[in-house]
Amino acid sequence: MSLRFLTAIFLVVLIQFNAFSQQPKANTNAVITSGNARFTVLSPEVIRMEWDSDKTFEDRASFTIINRNTEVPKFKVKNKGKWLVIQTEALRLRYKKDSSAFSESNLEISFKMNNKPVVWRSGMKNSDNLLGTTRTLDAYNGDKTWDGTAIPLEDGILSKDGWFLLNDTSTFLFDDSEWKWVSKTKNANEHDWYFFAYGYDYKKALKNYTTIAGKIPMPPRYAFGYWWSRYWAYSDREFKDLVADFRRYDIPIDVLIIDMDWHLTHGGLKDIKNPQRDPFDELLGWTGYTWNKALFPEPEKFME
């Protein structure tokens, strides 16, 4: 993973975390607890569902969700025999009390889509998802690799099924440590889910998402321009010559990627048998901010 990629992610996270309301602890009036399960009604269409064997429910902001203190919507809670029922204006949740981890037999949510009933149960596949993003475009030519493998796009918020389940169980959590987040370790039987019910109202789905996940900054105009990038151990002189060629042939350029060889990348390999690793278990030195003076002897002059 290159430094530019890590830096971009870190900046996006900081922008999201600092530019929006950061109130990860929900209003207690929106929270319903039943044994090892906790439900938080975040909007008429969105409900958080947690199951924890130790009942140690999570109130810290995560890498994805930073605001749970939303305006409490109208809802009703009923106990019907062994079942807990939560009813909002948009959906109804049924949970079999004192159950083990969430499953298709103890948890379901129903809502209407074009006046037709839709019932979701734990484990159901979001078969008509409109898809989202992918981690990297390395080795891809268009939408496939050279050997024809398609890009593995993740599921996105929007789906023609009219619902989406966001699994936040294993997401990093923000805290007051040096790294500003820590890894969340849960076993396979514990859950932290967010269910979105929206039918075909995709704008409402996105509004509900940004309400709890933070507003998304508009990409700067130059990001839509022409980028130059090649994974190569360029020197400062080679870059100057490259830019001179762009000018000579009147080729427009908006973003110049220096890739990763401008910085030293082997600091963690001094002891090959026991290499040093960072908190994310990556080799220490794979990324960093120490200029490689063999390629860039005068970094400040080069940046100017």
RODO-2510 file (C-alpha; in nm, 4 decimals, decimal comma):
residues 304
     n   res          X          Y          Z
     1     m     0,0000     0,0000     0,0000
     2     s     0,1529     0,3317    -0,1028
     3     l     0,1964     0,6325     0,1213
     4     r    -0,0234     0,8488    -0,0991
     5     f    -0,3075     0,5971    -0,0524
     6     l    -0,2678     0,5869     0,3270
     7     t    -0,2375     0,9639     0,3483
     8     a    -0,5504     1,0133     0,1370
     9     i    -0,7495     0,7746     0,3568
    10     f    -0,6234     0,9401     0,6760
    11     l    -0,7130     1,2879     0,5497
    12     v    -1,0603     1,1775     0,4438
    13     v    -1,1173     1,0205     0,7853
    14     l    -0,9980     1,3358     0,9643
    15     i    -1,2169     1,5573     0,7456
    16     q    -1,5170     1,3361     0,8098
    17     f    -1,4432     1,3072     1,1816
    18     n    -1,3889     1,6796     1,2364
    19     a    -1,6351     1,8371     0,9925
    20     f    -1,9499     1,6809     1,1334
    21     s    -2,1283     1,6311     1,4625
    22     q    -1,9320     1,3771     1,6668
    23     q    -2,1801     1,2397     1,9151
    24     p    -2,1329     0,8640     1,9097
    25     k    -2,3370     0,7966     2,2246
    26     a    -2,7051     0,7701     2,1394
    27     n    -2,9889     0,9427     2,3196
    28     t    -3,1023     0,7023     2,5921
    29     n    -3,4630     0,7571     2,4824
    30     a    -3,3789     0,5847     2,1533
    31     v    -3,2268     0,2737     2,3147
    32     i    -3,4020    -0,0540     2,3970
    33     t    -3,2107    -0,3310     2,5753
    34     s    -3,3250    -0,6922     2,5950
    35     g    -3,0844    -0,9364     2,7560
    36     n    -2,7722    -0,9549     2,5406
    37     a    -2,9290    -0,7451     2,2661
    38     r    -2,9480    -0,3685     2,2325
    39     f    -3,1450    -0,1776     1,9701
    40     t    -3,1132     0,1937     1,8891
    41     v    -3,3764     0,3689     1,6784
    42     l    -3,1741     0,6259     1,4824
    43     s    -3,4480     0,7299     1,2379
    44     p    -3,7829     0,5873     1,1245
    45     e    -3,5897     0,3922     0,8580
    46     v    -3,2659     0,3065     1,0411
    47     i    -3,2140     0,0899     1,3464
    48     r    -2,8912    -0,0259     1,5083
    49     m    -2,8852    -0,3872     1,6297
    50     e    -2,6225    -0,5144     1,8734
    51     w    -2,5737    -0,8536     2,0328
    52     d    -2,2919    -0,9077     2,2812
    53     s    -2,2306    -1,2138     2,4978
    54     d    -2,0899    -0,9935     2,7764
    55     k    -2,3458    -0,7107     2,7318
    56     t    -2,0521    -0,4707     2,6789
    57     f    -2,2207    -0,2577     2,4149
    58     e    -2,0121    -0,0069     2,2183
    59     d    -2,0635     0,3707     2,2413
    60     r    -1,7403     0,4915     2,0805
    61     a    -1,7306     0,6346     1,7290
    62     s    -1,6194     0,3878     1,4660
    63     f    -1,4309     0,4334     1,1403
    64     t    -1,7745     0,4357     0,9713
    65     i    -2,0265     0,5661     1,2250
    66     i    -1,9492     0,8844     1,4206
    67     n    -2,2917     1,0192     1,5192
    68     r    -2,5658     0,8205     1,6944
    69     n    -2,7225     1,1046     1,8916
    70     t    -2,9888     1,1705     1,6299
    71     e    -3,3302     1,3251     1,6775
    72     v    -3,5337     1,0488     1,8429
    73     p    -3,8139     0,9419     1,6081
    74     k    -4,1556     0,8257     1,7228
    75     f    -4,1664     0,4536     1,7938
    76     k    -4,3459     0,1997     2,0103
    77     v    -4,2089    -0,0948     2,2041
    78     k    -4,4244    -0,3978     2,2850
    79     n    -4,3608    -0,7334     2,4480
    80     k    -4,5663    -1,0058     2,2838
    81     g    -4,4945    -1,3302     2,4649
    82     k    -4,1357    -1,4282     2,3858
    83     w    -4,1016    -1,1517     2,1284
    84     l    -3,9869    -0,7911     2,1575
    85     v    -4,1487    -0,5696     1,8929
    86     i    -4,0239    -0,2233     1,7928
    87     q    -4,2499    -0,0268     1,5574
    88     t    -4,1572     0,2986     1,3802
    89     e    -4,3414     0,4848     1,1077
    90     a    -4,1376     0,2953     0,8468
    91     l    -4,0524    -0,0502     0,9837
    92     r    -4,1269    -0,3154     1,2440
    93     l    -3,8568    -0,5193     1,4187
    94     r    -3,9253    -0,8501     1,5940
    95     y    -3,6666    -1,0116     1,8233
    96     k    -3,7057    -1,3301     2,0224
    97     k    -3,6014    -1,2332     2,3737
    98     d    -3,3189    -1,4088     2,5601
    99     s    -3,1920    -1,5614     2,2382
   100     s    -2,8417    -1,6451     2,1337
   101     a    -2,6672    -1,4431     1,8604
   102     f    -2,8865    -1,2971     1,5857
   103     s    -3,0188    -1,5531     1,3392
   104     e    -3,3001    -1,5991     1,0910
   105     s    -3,5101    -1,7634     1,3619
   106     n    -3,4921    -1,4841     1,6207
   107     l    -3,4667    -1,1552     1,4282
   108     e    -3,6712    -1,0064     1,1464
   109     i    -3,7622    -0,6621     1,0113
   110     s    -4,0629    -0,5883     0,7926
   111     f    -4,1532    -0,2783     0,5919
   112     k    -4,3466    -0,1817     0,2817
   113     m    -4,2015    -0,1140    -0,0613
   114     n    -4,4474     0,0306    -0,3135
   115     n    -4,7209    -0,0807    -0,0720
   116     k    -4,5971    -0,4402    -0,0883
   117     p    -4,4631    -0,6112     0,2262
   118     v    -4,0929    -0,6886     0,2487
   119     v    -3,9542    -0,9121     0,5245
   120     w    -3,5835    -0,9226     0,6034
   121     r    -3,4288    -1,1920     0,8207
   122     s    -3,0768    -1,2315     0,9478
   123     g    -2,8516    -1,3880     0,6858
   124     m    -3,0612    -1,2771     0,3891
   125     k    -2,8578    -1,1823     0,0797
   126     n    -2,8912    -0,8325    -0,0641
   127     s    -2,9217    -0,9749    -0,4143
   128     d    -3,0044    -0,6586    -0,6107
   129     n    -2,7403    -0,4305    -0,4596
   130     l    -2,6192    -0,1450    -0,6829
   131     l    -2,2641    -0,1967    -0,5495
   132     g    -2,0092     0,0416    -0,4074
   133     t    -1,6310     0,0719    -0,4159
   134     t    -1,3211    -0,1455    -0,4233
   135     r    -1,0017    -0,1273    -0,2206
   136     t    -0,7609    -0,0842    -0,5125
   137     l    -0,7348    -0,0606    -0,8908
   138     d    -0,3881    -0,2151    -0,9002
   139     a    -0,3501    -0,4553    -1,1956
   140     y    -0,6877    -0,3605    -1,3459
   141     n    -0,7340    -0,2499    -1,7054
   142     g    -1,0841    -0,1045    -1,7176
   143     d    -1,3128    -0,3238    -1,5080
   144     k    -1,0987    -0,6399    -1,5333
   145     t    -0,7450    -0,7589    -1,4711
   146     w    -0,5240    -0,8739    -1,7560
   147     d    -0,6473    -1,2310    -1,7037
   148     g    -1,0143    -1,1271    -1,7133
   149     t    -1,0881    -1,1184    -1,3405
   150     a    -1,3624    -0,8646    -1,2639
   151     i    -1,3196    -0,5913    -1,0026
   152     p    -1,4600    -0,7192    -0,6697
   153     l    -1,6912    -0,4275    -0,5860
   154     e    -1,8284    -0,4161    -0,2316
   155     d    -2,1989    -0,3840    -0,1618
   156     g    -2,3111    -0,0217    -0,1356
   157     i    -2,5861     0,1516     0,0633
   158     l    -2,8284     0,1559    -0,2313
   159     s    -3,0107    -0,1546    -0,3462
   160     k    -3,3136    -0,2308    -0,5594
   161     d    -3,4121    -0,4691    -0,2789
   162     g    -3,5096    -0,1565    -0,0843
   163     w    -3,2885    -0,2280     0,2162
   164     f    -2,9264    -0,2563     0,3231
   165     l    -2,7528    -0,4077     0,6253
   166     l    -2,4327    -0,2294     0,7307
   167     n    -2,2082    -0,4596     0,9345
   168     d    -1,9951    -0,2464     1,1680
   169     t    -1,8859    -0,5316     1,3937
   170     s    -1,5144    -0,5350     1,3116
   171     t    -1,4587    -0,1705     1,2219
   172     f    -1,1788     0,0316     1,3842
   173     l    -1,2879     0,2496     1,6749
   174     f    -1,1746     0,6033     1,7512
   175     d    -1,0237     0,6653     2,0943
   176     d    -0,7664     0,8884     2,2644
   177     s    -0,4630     0,6787     2,1801
   178     e    -0,1667     0,7980     1,9740
   179     w    -0,3165     0,6397     1,6617
   180     k    -0,6657     0,7835     1,7307
   181     w    -0,8291     0,4453     1,6705
   182     v    -0,7880     0,0890     1,7844
   183     s    -0,8830    -0,2457     1,6408
   184     k    -1,2149    -0,3817     1,7527
   185     t    -1,2004    -0,7516     1,8296
   186     k    -1,5262    -0,9421     1,8351
   187     n    -1,5872    -1,3100     1,8079
   188     a    -1,8015    -1,4476     1,5296
   189     n    -2,1123    -1,4624     1,7475
   190     e    -2,1232    -1,0913     1,8313
   191     h    -2,2884    -0,8327     1,6099
   192     d    -2,3058    -0,4576     1,5527
   193     w    -2,5418    -0,3975     1,2599
   194     y    -2,7305    -0,1030     1,1070
   195     f    -3,0428    -0,1803     0,9054
   196     f    -3,1604     0,0714     0,6439
   197     a    -3,5158     0,0410     0,5035
   198     y    -3,5910     0,2878     0,2242
   199     g    -3,7708     0,1199    -0,0666
   200     y    -3,6873     0,3235    -0,3767
   201     d    -3,6241     0,6463    -0,1850
   202     y    -3,2491     0,6470    -0,2422
   203     k    -3,2112     1,0110    -0,1403
   204     k    -3,3539     0,9281     0,2011
   205     a    -3,1147     0,6331     0,2274
   206     l    -2,8155     0,8582     0,1595
   207     k    -2,9451     1,1253     0,3971
   208     n    -2,9846     0,8688     0,6751
   209     y    -2,6364     0,7367     0,6051
   210     t    -2,4640     1,0774     0,6138
   211     t    -2,6557     1,1665     0,9309
   212     i    -2,4786     0,8905     1,1228
   213     a    -2,1599     0,8493     0,9145
   214     g    -2,0787     1,2166     0,8513
   215     k    -2,1075     1,4440     0,5532
   216     i    -1,8921     1,3617     0,2520
   217     p    -1,6625     1,6419     0,1292
   218     m    -1,6973     1,7432    -0,2353
   219     p    -1,3879     1,6290    -0,4292
   220     p    -1,1756     1,9237    -0,5471
   221     r    -1,2049     2,0159    -0,9147
   222     y    -0,8446     1,9240    -0,9978
   223     a    -0,9143     1,5635    -0,8913
   224     f    -1,1250     1,5232    -1,2059
   225     g    -0,8396     1,6353    -1,4294
   226     y    -0,5442     1,4502    -1,5827
   227     w    -0,3306     1,2466    -1,3438
   228     w     0,0197     1,1160    -1,4128
   229     s     0,1269     0,8132    -1,2127
   230     r     0,3776     0,5383    -1,2681
   231     y     0,5186     0,3043    -1,0054
   232     w     0,8844     0,3830    -1,0642
   233     a     1,1845     0,4895    -0,8596
   234     y     1,2019     0,8387    -1,0078
   235     s     1,4674     1,0905    -0,9057
   236     d     1,3958     1,4610    -0,8709
   237     r     1,5809     1,5286    -1,1987
   238     e     1,3660     1,2736    -1,3856
   239     f     1,0501     1,4402    -1,2560
   240     k     1,1711     1,7817    -1,3668
   241     d     1,2419     1,6423    -1,7130
   242     l     0,9004     1,4771    -1,7188
   243     v     0,7205     1,8010    -1,6359
   244     a     0,9294     1,9811    -1,8975
   245     d     0,8064     1,7292    -2,1559
   246     f     0,4453     1,7929    -2,0568
   247     r     0,5027     2,1628    -2,1203
   248     r     0,6987     2,1062    -2,4407
   249     y     0,4215     1,8970    -2,5961
   250     d     0,1431     2,1093    -2,4455
   251     i    -0,0101     1,8164    -2,2534
   252     p    -0,2292     1,9332    -1,9626
   253     i    -0,1596     1,7877    -1,6178
   254     d    -0,3453     1,8473    -1,2913
   255     v    -0,1966     1,5903    -1,0518
   256     l     0,1557     1,4479    -1,0465
   257     i     0,1961     1,1312    -0,8397
   258     i     0,5434     1,0696    -0,6988
   259     d     0,4339     0,7214    -0,5856
   260     m     0,6349     0,5709    -0,2983
   261     d     1,0076     0,5536    -0,3683
   262     w     1,0613     0,9130    -0,2561
   263     h     1,0676     0,7797     0,1019
   264     l     1,2620     0,5017     0,2702
   265     t     1,0636     0,1788     0,2901
   266     h     1,2809    -0,0778     0,4653
   267     g     1,3139     0,0530     0,8202
   268     g     1,1356    -0,2488     0,9646
   269     l     1,3622    -0,5037     0,7957
   270     k     1,6816    -0,4491     0,9939
   271     d     1,6168    -0,7825     1,1615
   272     i     1,4934    -1,0085     0,8801
   273     k     1,3983    -1,2917     1,1172
   274     n     1,1999    -1,0610     1,3492
   275     p     1,0907    -0,7591     1,1438
   276     q     0,9260    -0,4704     1,3259
   277     r     0,5554    -0,4149     1,2636
   278     d     0,3169    -0,1244     1,3208
   279     p    -0,0163    -0,1417     1,5127
   280     f    -0,1878    -0,2656     1,1947
   281     d     0,0586    -0,5546     1,1589
   282     e     0,2188    -0,4043     0,8502
   283     l     0,5973    -0,4028     0,8164
   284     l     0,7349    -0,0924     0,9834
   285     g     0,8915     0,1254     0,7171
   286     w     0,6657     0,0201     0,4303
   287     t     0,5308     0,3718     0,4631
   288     g     0,6818     0,6762     0,6265
   289     y     0,7930     1,0349     0,5841
   290     t     1,1709     1,0032     0,5567
   291     w     1,2937     1,1281     0,2186
   292     n     1,5227     0,9035     0,0181
   293     k     1,8108     1,1474    -0,0273
   294     a     1,9670     0,9288    -0,2975
   295     l     1,6739     1,0174    -0,5242
   296     f     1,5716     1,3521    -0,3721
   297     p     1,8825     1,5158    -0,2222
   298     e     1,7025     1,8508    -0,1739
   299     p     1,3326     1,7753    -0,1063
   300     e     1,2342     2,1365    -0,0292
   301     k     1,3751     2,2653    -0,3566
   302     f     1,2069     1,9824    -0,5457
   303     m     0,8651     2,0655    -0,3903
   304     e     0,9114     2,4326    -0,4811
***
